Amino acid sequence: MAGWLIEKFHDWSDWKRFSLDDILYNLTLYWMTDCAPSFITAYYGNSNTLPLLGEIRVLIGIARFPHDILPVLKDWIEQRYNLI
């Protein structure tokens, strides 16, 4: 669980802003409140049960920022949507 949490801090945030105490605090919070099973179930459920979207014809725009949690490739967007 510690490895998973550290990976998320590293990938989803400005890693340098957090101290070891910050990470240990979050790890302790997940561990002591027994939250791990519920968030793991949510990740699994969302990745395997969300319905497929139909064709989207409206014009869209995207914003990408340096520390986005899920960066999206422009090529991927252009293949699926009417990007302006």
PDB file of N, CA, C and O in Angstrom:
ATOM      1  N   MET A   1       0.830  -1.188   0.000  1.00  0.00           N
ATOM      2  CA  MET A   1       0.000   0.000   0.000  1.00  0.00           C
ATOM      3  C   MET A   1       0.873   1.250   0.000  1.00  0.00           C
ATOM      4  O   MET A   1       0.525   2.250  -0.627  1.00  0.00           O
ATOM      5  N   ALA A   2       2.000   1.200   0.697  1.00  0.00           N
ATOM      6  CA  ALA A   2       2.903   2.350   0.723  1.00  0.00           C
ATOM      7  C   ALA A   2       3.437   2.650  -0.674  1.00  0.00           C
ATOM      8  O   ALA A   2       3.527   3.811  -1.074  1.00  0.00           O
ATOM      9  N   GLY A   3       3.789   1.606  -1.412  1.00  0.00           N
ATOM     10  CA  GLY A   3       4.279   1.803  -2.771  1.00  0.00           C
ATOM     11  C   GLY A   3       3.240   2.444  -3.667  1.00  0.00           C
ATOM     12  O   GLY A   3       3.551   3.340  -4.452  1.00  0.00           O
ATOM     13  N   TRP A   4       1.994   1.980  -3.546  1.00  0.00           N
ATOM     14  CA  TRP A   4       0.907   2.541  -4.348  1.00  0.00           C
ATOM     15  C   TRP A   4       0.710   4.018  -4.013  1.00  0.00           C
ATOM     16  O   TRP A   4       0.584   4.851  -4.910  1.00  0.00           O
ATOM     17  N   LEU A   5       0.686   4.337  -2.721  1.00  0.00           N
ATOM     18  CA  LEU A   5       0.456   5.720  -2.300  1.00  0.00           C
ATOM     19  C   LEU A   5       1.595   6.632  -2.742  1.00  0.00           C
ATOM     20  O   LEU A   5       1.348   7.745  -3.207  1.00  0.00           O
ATOM     21  N   ILE A   6       2.825   6.180  -2.604  1.00  0.00           N
ATOM     22  CA  ILE A   6       3.971   6.996  -3.030  1.00  0.00           C
ATOM     23  C   ILE A   6       3.924   7.227  -4.535  1.00  0.00           C
ATOM     24  O   ILE A   6       4.209   8.327  -5.007  1.00  0.00           O
ATOM     25  N   GLU A   7       3.565   6.194  -5.285  1.00  0.00           N
ATOM     26  CA  GLU A   7       3.444   6.360  -6.735  1.00  0.00           C
ATOM     27  C   GLU A   7       2.404   7.425  -7.069  1.00  0.00           C
ATOM     28  O   GLU A   7       2.636   8.248  -7.955  1.00  0.00           O
ATOM     29  N   LYS A   8       1.271   7.429  -6.383  1.00  0.00           N
ATOM     30  CA  LYS A   8       0.226   8.414  -6.653  1.00  0.00           C
ATOM     31  C   LYS A   8       0.689   9.815  -6.285  1.00  0.00           C
ATOM     32  O   LYS A   8       0.431  10.759  -7.031  1.00  0.00           O
ATOM     33  N   PHE A   9       1.358   9.969  -5.168  1.00  0.00           N
ATOM     34  CA  PHE A   9       1.896  11.284  -4.806  1.00  0.00           C
ATOM     35  C   PHE A   9       2.861  11.762  -5.881  1.00  0.00           C
ATOM     36  O   PHE A   9       2.845  12.933  -6.261  1.00  0.00           O
ATOM     37  N   HIS A  10       3.692  10.862  -6.365  1.00  0.00           N
ATOM     38  CA  HIS A  10       4.690  11.229  -7.370  1.00  0.00           C
ATOM     39  C   HIS A  10       4.045  11.580  -8.708  1.00  0.00           C
ATOM     40  O   HIS A  10       4.409  12.579  -9.328  1.00  0.00           O
ATOM     41  N   ASP A  11       3.088  10.765  -9.155  1.00  0.00           N
ATOM     42  CA  ASP A  11       2.491  10.958 -10.475  1.00  0.00           C
ATOM     43  C   ASP A  11       1.414  12.028 -10.515  1.00  0.00           C
ATOM     44  O   ASP A  11       1.225  12.667 -11.550  1.00  0.00           O
ATOM     45  N   TRP A  12       0.706  12.238  -9.419  1.00  0.00           N
ATOM     46  CA  TRP A  12      -0.454  13.125  -9.424  1.00  0.00           C
ATOM     47  C   TRP A  12      -0.203  14.499  -8.809  1.00  0.00           C
ATOM     48  O   TRP A  12      -1.133  15.299  -8.706  1.00  0.00           O
ATOM     49  N   SER A  13       1.018  14.789  -8.402  1.00  0.00           N
ATOM     50  CA  SER A  13       1.226  16.051  -7.706  1.00  0.00           C
ATOM     51  C   SER A  13       2.626  16.596  -7.974  1.00  0.00           C
ATOM     52  O   SER A  13       3.438  15.979  -8.665  1.00  0.00           O
ATOM     53  N   ASP A  14       2.874  17.750  -7.415  1.00  0.00           N
ATOM     54  CA  ASP A  14       4.214  18.321  -7.442  1.00  0.00           C
ATOM     55  C   ASP A  14       4.982  17.659  -6.300  1.00  0.00           C
ATOM     56  O   ASP A  14       4.994  18.157  -5.174  1.00  0.00           O
ATOM     57  N   TRP A  15       5.608  16.553  -6.600  1.00  0.00           N
ATOM     58  CA  TRP A  15       6.233  15.647  -5.644  1.00  0.00           C
ATOM     59  C   TRP A  15       7.117  16.355  -4.629  1.00  0.00           C
ATOM     60  O   TRP A  15       7.143  15.963  -3.462  1.00  0.00           O
ATOM     61  N   LYS A  16       7.837  17.380  -5.041  1.00  0.00           N
ATOM     62  CA  LYS A  16       8.814  18.041  -4.165  1.00  0.00           C
ATOM     63  C   LYS A  16       8.171  18.812  -3.010  1.00  0.00           C
ATOM     64  O   LYS A  16       8.853  19.176  -2.052  1.00  0.00           O
ATOM     65  N   ARG A  17       6.882  19.057  -3.096  1.00  0.00           N
ATOM     66  CA  ARG A  17       6.207  19.835  -2.052  1.00  0.00           C
ATOM     67  C   ARG A  17       5.908  19.036  -0.798  1.00  0.00           C
ATOM     68  O   ARG A  17       5.566  19.624   0.228  1.00  0.00           O
ATOM     69  N   PHE A  18       6.028  17.707  -0.845  1.00  0.00           N
ATOM     70  CA  PHE A  18       5.634  16.871   0.274  1.00  0.00           C
ATOM     71  C   PHE A  18       6.841  16.345   1.037  1.00  0.00           C
ATOM     72  O   PHE A  18       7.848  15.946   0.452  1.00  0.00           O
ATOM     73  N   SER A  19       6.710  16.358   2.352  1.00  0.00           N
ATOM     74  CA  SER A  19       7.761  15.798   3.197  1.00  0.00           C
ATOM     75  C   SER A  19       7.452  14.328   3.467  1.00  0.00           C
ATOM     76  O   SER A  19       6.359  13.848   3.167  1.00  0.00           O
ATOM     77  N   LEU A  20       8.414  13.631   4.028  1.00  0.00           N
ATOM     78  CA  LEU A  20       8.186  12.243   4.413  1.00  0.00           C
ATOM     79  C   LEU A  20       7.053  12.153   5.427  1.00  0.00           C
ATOM     80  O   LEU A  20       6.267  11.207   5.395  1.00  0.00           O
ATOM     81  N   ASP A  21       6.964  13.126   6.323  1.00  0.00           N
ATOM     82  CA  ASP A  21       5.874  13.147   7.303  1.00  0.00           C
ATOM     83  C   ASP A  21       4.503  13.248   6.630  1.00  0.00           C
ATOM     84  O   ASP A  21       3.549  12.601   7.064  1.00  0.00           O
ATOM     85  N   ASP A  22       4.403  14.064   5.563  1.00  0.00           N
ATOM     86  CA  ASP A  22       3.138  14.179   4.827  1.00  0.00           C
ATOM     87  C   ASP A  22       2.719  12.823   4.267  1.00  0.00           C
ATOM     88  O   ASP A  22       1.559  12.427   4.380  1.00  0.00           O
ATOM     89  N   ILE A  23       3.652  12.129   3.676  1.00  0.00           N
ATOM     90  CA  ILE A  23       3.349  10.838   3.069  1.00  0.00           C
ATOM     91  C   ILE A  23       3.000   9.807   4.140  1.00  0.00           C
ATOM     92  O   ILE A  23       2.050   9.041   3.979  1.00  0.00           O
ATOM     93  N   LEU A  24       3.753   9.787   5.217  1.00  0.00           N
ATOM     94  CA  LEU A  24       3.464   8.844   6.302  1.00  0.00           C
ATOM     95  C   LEU A  24       2.111   9.139   6.950  1.00  0.00           C
ATOM     96  O   LEU A  24       1.397   8.218   7.346  1.00  0.00           O
ATOM     97  N   TYR A  25       1.764  10.406   7.055  1.00  0.00           N
ATOM     98  CA  TYR A  25       0.456  10.776   7.600  1.00  0.00           C
ATOM     99  C   TYR A  25      -0.652  10.197   6.726  1.00  0.00           C
ATOM    100  O   TYR A  25      -1.587   9.576   7.231  1.00  0.00           O
ATOM    101  N   ASN A  26      -0.547  10.401   5.419  1.00  0.00           N
ATOM    102  CA  ASN A  26      -1.567   9.877   4.506  1.00  0.00           C
ATOM    103  C   ASN A  26      -1.619   8.357   4.523  1.00  0.00           C
ATOM    104  O   ASN A  26      -2.703   7.775   4.514  1.00  0.00           O
ATOM    105  N   LEU A  27      -0.474   7.716   4.548  1.00  0.00           N
ATOM    106  CA  LEU A  27      -0.430   6.260   4.610  1.00  0.00           C
ATOM    107  C   LEU A  27      -1.102   5.759   5.887  1.00  0.00           C
ATOM    108  O   LEU A  27      -1.881   4.806   5.848  1.00  0.00           O
ATOM    109  N   THR A  28      -0.805   6.395   7.010  1.00  0.00           N
ATOM    110  CA  THR A  28      -1.417   6.014   8.284  1.00  0.00           C
ATOM    111  C   THR A  28      -2.926   6.212   8.243  1.00  0.00           C
ATOM    112  O   THR A  28      -3.681   5.387   8.757  1.00  0.00           O
ATOM    113  N   LEU A  29      -3.358   7.299   7.636  1.00  0.00           N
ATOM    114  CA  LEU A  29      -4.794   7.568   7.528  1.00  0.00           C
ATOM    115  C   LEU A  29      -5.503   6.459   6.746  1.00  0.00           C
ATOM    116  O   LEU A  29      -6.550   5.972   7.173  1.00  0.00           O
ATOM    117  N   TYR A  30      -4.936   6.060   5.603  1.00  0.00           N
ATOM    118  CA  TYR A  30      -5.537   4.971   4.819  1.00  0.00           C
ATOM    119  C   TYR A  30      -5.509   3.656   5.600  1.00  0.00           C
ATOM    120  O   TYR A  30      -6.485   2.906   5.611  1.00  0.00           O
ATOM    121  N   TRP A  31      -4.384   3.391   6.248  1.00  0.00           N
ATOM    122  CA  TRP A  31      -4.208   2.104   6.936  1.00  0.00           C
ATOM    123  C   TRP A  31      -5.116   1.988   8.154  1.00  0.00           C
ATOM    124  O   TRP A  31      -5.809   0.983   8.313  1.00  0.00           O
ATOM    125  N   MET A  32      -5.122   3.008   9.021  1.00  0.00           N
ATOM    126  CA  MET A  32      -5.858   2.939  10.279  1.00  0.00           C
ATOM    127  C   MET A  32      -7.378   3.003  10.102  1.00  0.00           C
ATOM    128  O   MET A  32      -8.124   2.463  10.919  1.00  0.00           O
ATOM    129  N   THR A  33      -7.827   3.657   9.049  1.00  0.00           N
ATOM    130  CA  THR A  33      -9.275   3.754   8.827  1.00  0.00           C
ATOM    131  C   THR A  33      -9.781   2.654   7.898  1.00  0.00           C
ATOM    132  O   THR A  33     -10.969   2.599   7.581  1.00  0.00           O
ATOM    133  N   ASP A  34      -8.883   1.788   7.467  1.00  0.00           N
ATOM    134  CA  ASP A  34      -9.222   0.652   6.601  1.00  0.00           C
ATOM    135  C   ASP A  34      -9.943   1.108   5.326  1.00  0.00           C
ATOM    136  O   ASP A  34     -10.920   0.497   4.891  1.00  0.00           O
ATOM    137  N   CYS A  35      -9.431   2.203   4.738  1.00  0.00           N
ATOM    138  CA  CYS A  35     -10.043   2.744   3.520  1.00  0.00           C
ATOM    139  C   CYS A  35      -9.530   2.079   2.246  1.00  0.00           C
ATOM    140  O   CYS A  35     -10.158   2.212   1.195  1.00  0.00           O
ATOM    141  N   ALA A  36      -8.428   1.380   2.312  1.00  0.00           N
ATOM    142  CA  ALA A  36      -7.820   0.818   1.101  1.00  0.00           C
ATOM    143  C   ALA A  36      -8.787  -0.033   0.277  1.00  0.00           C
ATOM    144  O   ALA A  36      -8.870   0.165  -0.936  1.00  0.00           O
ATOM    145  N   PRO A  37      -9.525  -0.974   0.884  1.00  0.00           N
ATOM    146  CA  PRO A  37     -10.410  -1.798   0.042  1.00  0.00           C
ATOM    147  C   PRO A  37     -11.457  -0.983  -0.708  1.00  0.00           C
ATOM    148  O   PRO A  37     -11.786  -1.311  -1.848  1.00  0.00           O
ATOM    149  N   SER A  38     -11.983   0.064  -0.098  1.00  0.00           N
ATOM    150  CA  SER A  38     -13.038   0.824  -0.771  1.00  0.00           C
ATOM    151  C   SER A  38     -12.502   1.615  -1.953  1.00  0.00           C
ATOM    152  O   SER A  38     -13.162   1.670  -2.991  1.00  0.00           O
ATOM    153  N   PHE A  39     -11.324   2.233  -1.835  1.00  0.00           N
ATOM    154  CA  PHE A  39     -10.858   2.997  -2.989  1.00  0.00           C
ATOM    155  C   PHE A  39     -10.325   2.084  -4.085  1.00  0.00           C
ATOM    156  O   PHE A  39     -10.402   2.438  -5.262  1.00  0.00           O
ATOM    157  N   ILE A  40      -9.795   0.934  -3.738  1.00  0.00           N
ATOM    158  CA  ILE A  40      -9.349  -0.011  -4.762  1.00  0.00           C
ATOM    159  C   ILE A  40     -10.551  -0.530  -5.540  1.00  0.00           C
ATOM    160  O   ILE A  40     -10.482  -0.665  -6.762  1.00  0.00           O
ATOM    161  N   THR A  41     -11.640  -0.819  -4.859  1.00  0.00           N
ATOM    162  CA  THR A  41     -12.861  -1.268  -5.522  1.00  0.00           C
ATOM    163  C   THR A  41     -13.387  -0.191  -6.470  1.00  0.00           C
ATOM    164  O   THR A  41     -13.844  -0.506  -7.568  1.00  0.00           O
ATOM    165  N   ALA A  42     -13.327   1.065  -6.060  1.00  0.00           N
ATOM    166  CA  ALA A  42     -13.795   2.159  -6.917  1.00  0.00           C
ATOM    167  C   ALA A  42     -12.952   2.249  -8.188  1.00  0.00           C
ATOM    168  O   ALA A  42     -13.502   2.413  -9.277  1.00  0.00           O
ATOM    169  N   TYR A  43     -11.639   2.145  -8.067  1.00  0.00           N
ATOM    170  CA  TYR A  43     -10.776   2.191  -9.257  1.00  0.00           C
ATOM    171  C   TYR A  43     -11.101   1.036 -10.196  1.00  0.00           C
ATOM    172  O   TYR A  43     -11.221   1.235 -11.404  1.00  0.00           O
ATOM    173  N   TYR A  44     -11.241  -0.149  -9.660  1.00  0.00           N
ATOM    174  CA  TYR A  44     -11.543  -1.317 -10.484  1.00  0.00           C
ATOM    175  C   TYR A  44     -12.906  -1.154 -11.159  1.00  0.00           C
ATOM    176  O   TYR A  44     -13.048  -1.406 -12.355  1.00  0.00           O
ATOM    177  N   GLY A  45     -13.885  -0.740 -10.397  1.00  0.00           N
ATOM    178  CA  GLY A  45     -15.226  -0.592 -10.943  1.00  0.00           C
ATOM    179  C   GLY A  45     -15.291   0.444 -12.048  1.00  0.00           C
ATOM    180  O   GLY A  45     -15.923   0.208 -13.077  1.00  0.00           O
ATOM    181  N   ASN A  46     -14.649   1.590 -11.854  1.00  0.00           N
ATOM    182  CA  ASN A  46     -14.682   2.635 -12.872  1.00  0.00           C
ATOM    183  C   ASN A  46     -13.965   2.217 -14.143  1.00  0.00           C
ATOM    184  O   ASN A  46     -14.367   2.619 -15.235  1.00  0.00           O
ATOM    185  N   SER A  47     -12.928   1.431 -14.029  1.00  0.00           N
ATOM    186  CA  SER A  47     -12.180   1.057 -15.223  1.00  0.00           C
ATOM    187  C   SER A  47     -12.842  -0.077 -15.990  1.00  0.00           C
ATOM    188  O   SER A  47     -12.496  -0.317 -17.147  1.00  0.00           O
ATOM    189  N   ASN A  48     -13.784  -0.777 -15.375  1.00  0.00           N
ATOM    190  CA  ASN A  48     -14.382  -1.929 -16.036  1.00  0.00           C
ATOM    191  C   ASN A  48     -15.894  -1.859 -16.236  1.00  0.00           C
ATOM    192  O   ASN A  48     -16.464  -2.731 -16.891  1.00  0.00           O
ATOM    193  N   THR A  49     -16.551  -0.844 -15.687  1.00  0.00           N
ATOM    194  CA  THR A  49     -18.007  -0.831 -15.779  1.00  0.00           C
ATOM    195  C   THR A  49     -18.591   0.431 -16.401  1.00  0.00           C
ATOM    196  O   THR A  49     -19.803   0.494 -16.612  1.00  0.00           O
ATOM    197  N   LEU A  50     -17.774   1.436 -16.702  1.00  0.00           N
ATOM    198  CA  LEU A  50     -18.328   2.647 -17.286  1.00  0.00           C
ATOM    199  C   LEU A  50     -18.803   2.359 -18.710  1.00  0.00           C
ATOM    200  O   LEU A  50     -18.120   1.653 -19.452  1.00  0.00           O
ATOM    201  N   PRO A  51     -19.952   2.890 -19.100  1.00  0.00           N
ATOM    202  CA  PRO A  51     -20.456   2.619 -20.456  1.00  0.00           C
ATOM    203  C   PRO A  51     -19.620   3.339 -21.511  1.00  0.00           C
ATOM    204  O   PRO A  51     -19.029   4.384 -21.239  1.00  0.00           O
ATOM    205  N   LEU A  52     -19.576   2.780 -22.698  1.00  0.00           N
ATOM    206  CA  LEU A  52     -18.896   3.432 -23.802  1.00  0.00           C
ATOM    207  C   LEU A  52     -19.720   4.622 -24.260  1.00  0.00           C
ATOM    208  O   LEU A  52     -20.949   4.559 -24.293  1.00  0.00           O
ATOM    209  N   LEU A  53     -19.044   5.703 -24.613  1.00  0.00           N
ATOM    210  CA  LEU A  53     -19.736   6.887 -25.099  1.00  0.00           C
ATOM    211  C   LEU A  53     -20.013   6.730 -26.585  1.00  0.00           C
ATOM    212  O   LEU A  53     -19.216   6.135 -27.310  1.00  0.00           O
ATOM    213  N   GLY A  54     -21.118   7.250 -27.030  1.00  0.00           N
ATOM    214  CA  GLY A  54     -21.413   7.261 -28.452  1.00  0.00           C
ATOM    215  C   GLY A  54     -20.609   8.363 -29.136  1.00  0.00           C
ATOM    216  O   GLY A  54     -19.719   8.965 -28.536  1.00  0.00           O
ATOM    217  N   GLU A  55     -20.933   8.611 -30.381  1.00  0.00           N
ATOM    218  CA  GLU A  55     -20.238   9.647 -31.134  1.00  0.00           C
ATOM    219  C   GLU A  55     -20.562  11.017 -30.542  1.00  0.00           C
ATOM    220  O   GLU A  55     -21.719  11.317 -30.247  1.00  0.00           O
ATOM    221  N   ILE A  56     -19.538  11.838 -30.372  1.00  0.00           N
ATOM    222  CA  ILE A  56     -19.707  13.189 -29.844  1.00  0.00           C
ATOM    223  C   ILE A  56     -19.363  14.155 -30.972  1.00  0.00           C
ATOM    224  O   ILE A  56     -18.231  14.165 -31.457  1.00  0.00           O
ATOM    225  N   ARG A  57     -20.328  14.964 -31.389  1.00  0.00           N
ATOM    226  CA  ARG A  57     -20.137  15.825 -32.561  1.00  0.00           C
ATOM    227  C   ARG A  57     -19.860  17.283 -32.216  1.00  0.00           C
ATOM    228  O   ARG A  57     -19.423  18.040 -33.083  1.00  0.00           O
ATOM    229  N   VAL A  58     -20.097  17.691 -30.997  1.00  0.00           N
ATOM    230  CA  VAL A  58     -19.880  19.096 -30.643  1.00  0.00           C
ATOM    231  C   VAL A  58     -18.393  19.412 -30.660  1.00  0.00           C
ATOM    232  O   VAL A  58     -17.556  18.527 -30.476  1.00  0.00           O
ATOM    233  N   LEU A  59     -18.073  20.680 -30.884  1.00  0.00           N
ATOM    234  CA  LEU A  59     -16.681  21.117 -30.844  1.00  0.00           C
ATOM    235  C   LEU A  59     -16.190  21.070 -29.401  1.00  0.00           C
ATOM    236  O   LEU A  59     -16.927  21.426 -28.482  1.00  0.00           O
ATOM    237  N   ILE A  60     -14.970  20.640 -29.203  1.00  0.00           N
ATOM    238  CA  ILE A  60     -14.422  20.619 -27.847  1.00  0.00           C
ATOM    239  C   ILE A  60     -13.054  21.273 -27.831  1.00  0.00           C
ATOM    240  O   ILE A  60     -12.387  21.386 -28.859  1.00  0.00           O
ATOM    241  N   GLY A  61     -12.659  21.691 -26.673  1.00  0.00           N
ATOM    242  CA  GLY A  61     -11.322  22.200 -26.425  1.00  0.00           C
ATOM    243  C   GLY A  61     -10.796  21.508 -25.182  1.00  0.00           C
ATOM    244  O   GLY A  61     -11.577  21.070 -24.337  1.00  0.00           O
ATOM    245  N   ILE A  62      -9.493  21.405 -25.061  1.00  0.00           N
ATOM    246  CA  ILE A  62      -8.907  20.777 -23.879  1.00  0.00           C
ATOM    247  C   ILE A  62      -7.861  21.707 -23.287  1.00  0.00           C
ATOM    248  O   ILE A  62      -7.280  22.543 -23.980  1.00  0.00           O
ATOM    249  N   ALA A  63      -7.639  21.546 -22.007  1.00  0.00           N
ATOM    250  CA  ALA A  63      -6.560  22.249 -21.320  1.00  0.00           C
ATOM    251  C   ALA A  63      -5.669  21.188 -20.692  1.00  0.00           C
ATOM    252  O   ALA A  63      -6.155  20.273 -20.026  1.00  0.00           O
ATOM    253  N   ARG A  64      -4.381  21.312 -20.904  1.00  0.00           N
ATOM    254  CA  ARG A  64      -3.433  20.365 -20.307  1.00  0.00           C
ATOM    255  C   ARG A  64      -2.458  21.163 -19.451  1.00  0.00           C
ATOM    256  O   ARG A  64      -1.931  22.186 -19.887  1.00  0.00           O
ATOM    257  N   PHE A  65      -2.223  20.694 -18.240  1.00  0.00           N
ATOM    258  CA  PHE A  65      -1.362  21.381 -17.294  1.00  0.00           C
ATOM    259  C   PHE A  65      -0.231  20.461 -16.862  1.00  0.00           C
ATOM    260  O   PHE A  65      -0.376  19.241 -16.942  1.00  0.00           O
ATOM    261  N   PRO A  66       0.887  21.006 -16.408  1.00  0.00           N
ATOM    262  CA  PRO A  66       2.072  20.185 -16.099  1.00  0.00           C
ATOM    263  C   PRO A  66       1.839  19.065 -15.088  1.00  0.00           C
ATOM    264  O   PRO A  66       2.461  18.009 -15.198  1.00  0.00           O
ATOM    265  N   HIS A  67       0.975  19.265 -14.124  1.00  0.00           N
ATOM    266  CA  HIS A  67       0.790  18.257 -13.079  1.00  0.00           C
ATOM    267  C   HIS A  67      -0.596  17.610 -13.143  1.00  0.00           C
ATOM    268  O   HIS A  67      -1.155  17.234 -12.113  1.00  0.00           O
ATOM    269  N   ASP A  68      -1.149  17.481 -14.354  1.00  0.00           N
ATOM    270  CA  ASP A  68      -2.439  16.807 -14.498  1.00  0.00           C
ATOM    271  C   ASP A  68      -2.339  15.365 -14.025  1.00  0.00           C
ATOM    272  O   ASP A  68      -1.320  14.706 -14.233  1.00  0.00           O
ATOM    273  N   ILE A  69      -3.389  14.881 -13.393  1.00  0.00           N
ATOM    274  CA  ILE A  69      -3.408  13.508 -12.901  1.00  0.00           C
ATOM    275  C   ILE A  69      -3.439  12.527 -14.060  1.00  0.00           C
ATOM    276  O   ILE A  69      -2.704  11.539 -14.059  1.00  0.00           O
ATOM    277  N   LEU A  70      -4.270  12.787 -15.034  1.00  0.00           N
ATOM    278  CA  LEU A  70      -4.390  11.900 -16.197  1.00  0.00           C
ATOM    279  C   LEU A  70      -4.144  12.705 -17.475  1.00  0.00           C
ATOM    280  O   LEU A  70      -5.097  13.144 -18.120  1.00  0.00           O
ATOM    281  N   PRO A  71      -2.883  12.903 -17.844  1.00  0.00           N
ATOM    282  CA  PRO A  71      -2.631  13.678 -19.063  1.00  0.00           C
ATOM    283  C   PRO A  71      -3.172  12.951 -20.295  1.00  0.00           C
ATOM    284  O   PRO A  71      -3.046  11.732 -20.414  1.00  0.00           O
ATOM    285  N   VAL A  72      -3.767  13.705 -21.194  1.00  0.00           N
ATOM    286  CA  VAL A  72      -4.355  13.138 -22.406  1.00  0.00           C
ATOM    287  C   VAL A  72      -3.532  13.594 -23.605  1.00  0.00           C
ATOM    288  O   VAL A  72      -3.191  14.771 -23.727  1.00  0.00           O
ATOM    289  N   LEU A  73      -3.221  12.662 -24.476  1.00  0.00           N
ATOM    290  CA  LEU A  73      -2.447  12.990 -25.661  1.00  0.00           C
ATOM    291  C   LEU A  73      -3.328  13.678 -26.695  1.00  0.00           C
ATOM    292  O   LEU A  73      -4.459  13.257 -26.938  1.00  0.00           O
ATOM    293  N   LYS A  74      -2.805  14.733 -27.301  1.00  0.00           N
ATOM    294  CA  LYS A  74      -3.572  15.485 -28.297  1.00  0.00           C
ATOM    295  C   LYS A  74      -3.985  14.585 -29.465  1.00  0.00           C
ATOM    296  O   LYS A  74      -5.110  14.700 -29.950  1.00  0.00           O
ATOM    297  N   ASP A  75      -3.114  13.705 -29.920  1.00  0.00           N
ATOM    298  CA  ASP A  75      -3.444  12.798 -31.029  1.00  0.00           C
ATOM    299  C   ASP A  75      -4.651  11.925 -30.685  1.00  0.00           C
ATOM    300  O   ASP A  75      -5.510  11.688 -31.534  1.00  0.00           O
ATOM    301  N   TRP A  76      -4.715  11.449 -29.447  1.00  0.00           N
ATOM    302  CA  TRP A  76      -5.826  10.600 -29.011  1.00  0.00           C
ATOM    303  C   TRP A  76      -7.132  11.373 -29.063  1.00  0.00           C
ATOM    304  O   TRP A  76      -8.153  10.848 -29.507  1.00  0.00           O
ATOM    305  N   ILE A  77      -7.102  12.628 -28.606  1.00  0.00           N
ATOM    306  CA  ILE A  77      -8.296  13.478 -28.617  1.00  0.00           C
ATOM    307  C   ILE A  77      -8.737  13.737 -30.056  1.00  0.00           C
ATOM    308  O   ILE A  77      -9.922  13.621 -30.371  1.00  0.00           O
ATOM    309  N   GLU A  78      -7.792  14.087 -30.932  1.00  0.00           N
ATOM    310  CA  GLU A  78      -8.148  14.428 -32.310  1.00  0.00           C
ATOM    311  C   GLU A  78      -8.767  13.250 -33.067  1.00  0.00           C
ATOM    312  O   GLU A  78      -9.586  13.460 -33.962  1.00  0.00           O
ATOM    313  N   GLN A  79      -8.396  12.032 -32.727  1.00  0.00           N
ATOM    314  CA  GLN A  79      -8.952  10.859 -33.385  1.00  0.00           C
ATOM    315  C   GLN A  79     -10.409  10.615 -32.997  1.00  0.00           C
ATOM    316  O   GLN A  79     -11.160  10.000 -33.754  1.00  0.00           O
ATOM    317  N   ARG A  80     -10.803  11.090 -31.831  1.00  0.00           N
ATOM    318  CA  ARG A  80     -12.120  10.745 -31.300  1.00  0.00           C
ATOM    319  C   ARG A  80     -13.117  11.904 -31.264  1.00  0.00           C
ATOM    320  O   ARG A  80     -14.328  11.684 -31.245  1.00  0.00           O
ATOM    321  N   TYR A  81     -12.613  13.116 -31.256  1.00  0.00           N
ATOM    322  CA  TYR A  81     -13.473  14.282 -31.064  1.00  0.00           C
ATOM    323  C   TYR A  81     -13.153  15.350 -32.079  1.00  0.00           C
ATOM    324  O   TYR A  81     -12.117  15.301 -32.743  1.00  0.00           O
ATOM    325  N   ASN A  82     -14.050  16.325 -32.200  1.00  0.00           N
ATOM    326  CA  ASN A  82     -13.882  17.452 -33.107  1.00  0.00           C
ATOM    327  C   ASN A  82     -13.159  18.559 -32.326  1.00  0.00           C
ATOM    328  O   ASN A  82     -13.797  19.472 -31.802  1.00  0.00           O
ATOM    329  N   LEU A  83     -11.861  18.475 -32.254  1.00  0.00           N
ATOM    330  CA  LEU A  83     -11.039  19.372 -31.437  1.00  0.00           C
ATOM    331  C   LEU A  83     -10.820  20.693 -32.156  1.00  0.00           C
ATOM    332  O   LEU A  83     -10.475  20.723 -33.337  1.00  0.00           O
ATOM    333  N   ILE A  84     -11.025  21.786 -31.426  1.00  0.00           N
ATOM    334  CA  ILE A  84     -10.737  23.110 -31.991  1.00  0.00           C
ATOM    335  C   ILE A  84      -9.614  23.762 -31.209  1.00  0.00           C
ATOM    336  O   ILE A  84      -9.215  24.884 -31.522  1.00  0.00           O
TER     337      ILE A  84
END
